[in-house]
Amino acid sequence: MEHSRKPSFIKNICPVCGGTSVIRNSKGLGIRTPKFNCPDCGAGLTTTPTPRVVWAFVVAAAGIPAAFFLTQWLQSSFDLHRTVLTGIYGGLMGGAAAYAFKLAFDGFVFKPWRPGGF
């Protein structure tokens, strides 16, 4: 069974030839140049978001209030020291933010670059 979902740009898979050695283009400084190149087929590539990026916003919108309410509940239920609550809150917020960024990066894919287009 074939995957219908394009792989994330983090996996460095070329959408033209399927090569796994996509590199960042160090020559292009303008906005009308390809940002990545595939050394296997020579294709110029750029990135584009997919609808999967929306999940990053969903996780952030749910994770931030959940972390806040959880620490408020812990404070009222267990009378924890402020330092412990700060550590728990920081860990929860850091985890939610890191997972949201991971989902955002997974939502970007490579597409072939067109001269003069975006």
N, C-alpha and C positions, 0 to 999 in steps of 0.2 A: 504494500500500500504506500502510495507516494504522499509526502507531506505537501499540503496545499499552502502552508504558511511559510513565508520567506524567513530565512534565518536572520538574526540580529546582526548589525554591523560589527558587533564585538567579536563575532566568530571569524571575521575576515574571509568570508566566502564570496567570491565573485559571482554576480548574478548572470554574467554573460557566458563564462566558460566553466564555472564551478570550481575554479582554483582556490586554494586556501592560503595564498600568500599575498593578499592585498596589502599595499603599503601606503603610507601617507605621502602625498605629493609635496615635496619641500620647495619646488620651484614656483608654484602658483601663489601669488600674493593678492590677486584681484578677486572680485566676487564672480567673475565670469570665467573662471578656470576650474578644472576638476580638482577636488580636494584629495582624492585617492586615485591610485593607479593599480592595475593588475599586471604584474610582470609576466604572467603566463600568456595572456592574450593581448596585452597592451591597451586595454580599454580604460578610459577615463571614467571615474565613478564619483558620485556625490551621495549624500544621505538624504533620506526623506522620512518623515514620521508616518506611522500607520495608526489605525484606530486603537491599537493596543496601548498607546501612550496615555489614553484616558484613564486606564486603571491606576496609573501613578497618582493622578489627582484624586481618585476615589479612595485609595489607601491613605493618602495624606489627610483628606477631609475626614475620614473615620478614625484614623490613628491618633491624631493630635487631641481631639476631645476625649477619646477613650483613655489616653494616658493621663489627662488632667483629672477626669472623674475617678479613675482608679486610685490615683494618689490621694485625692480628697477622701475617698472611702477608707483607704488604709489609715489616714491620719485620724479620722473620727472613730474608727473601729478599734485600732490597736495602740493609739497614742504613741506613735513612733517618734524618735528624735528627728529634728529637722534635717540633719545631715543625712540620715538614712533615707528620708523621703526625697531629698534632693538627688541622691544617687539613683534611686528607683526611677524618679521622673526623668532624669537625664538618660538613663539606659533605655527606657521606653521610647522617649522622643528620638533618641539616636537610632534605635532599631527601626522605628516607623519611617524616619527620614531616609535611612539607608535603603530600606526595601522599596520606598517610593522612587528613589533615584535608580535603583536596579531595574524596576519596571519601566521607567522612562527610557533608559538606555536600551533595553530589550525591544522597545517599540520602534526604534529607528532601524531602517534597512538601507542597503546600498541600492542605487539605481544607476543605469548608464547615464553618463553626462552628455548633454546635447549642447553643441556650441551655440552661444547666444541665448540659451534658455536657462531657467532656474531649476 
